[in-house]
């Protein structure tokens, strides 16, 4: 996707071991994570495959600290073509990461948010960390945790109706956010008949019963090809 969209500036929040960050072939890349877990051997291998990885910039801090102290200096003249949000898997923090990233996203840019369509109540268990979920061990928990990140989609639809938002229901759900229209709104139900308070009170069962309406699910391959070809 980065190649197709001719991405020149890419931000990733929640990099962990770099398995998404390093393989992406973009010359200007910015990584944010409180604790990087990238093995030196893997980094060297990825630099050999794509030498521009040598110039990737790493910011070992929370995303809130990054936006408060670093972002204006880095992105003042380098607006983002693409951002990938995969940080702390909580509704509140993921929404904050999106709102903080939006001002730096080009009108033609794409923001991708991971974990927006969990498919079990255990994966969607609301908690402050995966360590907490492991300790609680909710029924059906298999080690995969998305938390309540999915709530960012209906909240954005409510508070930022000018944005184009839909979810590809693969890999725990990939929300696609853009400032320009990507897919015709007649392809999904974009109605908003709820409040911020409603969103706060929803649980996984509500998502399960209203997934397509809440998340603007789009899995039509031709529609997706068309969206990313604009």
MORA-V786401 format. One record per backbone hydrogen bond with DSSP energy under -1.0 kcal/mol. CO is the residue of the C=O (numbers start at 1). NH is the residue of the N-H. If there is no record, write none. Layout:
{{CO,NH} {CO,NH}}
//
This chain:
{{1,5} {2,7} {8,28} {9,81} {9,82} {10,30} {11,84} {12,32} {13,86} {15,18} {16,37} {18,22} {24,26} {28,10} {29,57} {30,12} {31,59} {32,14} {39,43} {40,44} {41,45} {42,46} {43,47} {44,48} {45,49} {46,50} {50,53} {51,54} {52,55} {53,56} {57,31} {59,33} {59,61} {62,66} {63,67} {64,68} {65,69} {66,70} {66,71} {70,74} {71,75} {80,106} {81,110} {82,11} {83,112} {84,13} {85,114} {88,90} {90,94} {91,95} {92,96} {93,97} {94,98} {95,99} {96,100} {97,101} {98,102} {101,104} {102,105} {104,80} {106,109} {110,83} {111,177} {112,85} {113,175} {120,124} {122,125} {123,146} {123,147} {129,133} {130,134} {131,135} {132,136} {133,137} {138,141} {146,149} {148,151} {149,152} {150,153} {151,155} {152,156} {153,157} {154,158} {155,159} {156,160} {160,163} {164,178} {166,176} {167,218} {168,170} {168,174} {170,173} {172,117} {173,116} {174,168} {175,113} {176,166} {177,111} {178,164} {184,187} {185,188} {195,199} {196,200} {197,201} {198,202} {203,207} {204,208} {205,209} {206,210} {210,214} {211,215} {212,216} {216,167} {220,224} {221,225} {222,226} {223,227} {224,228}}
//
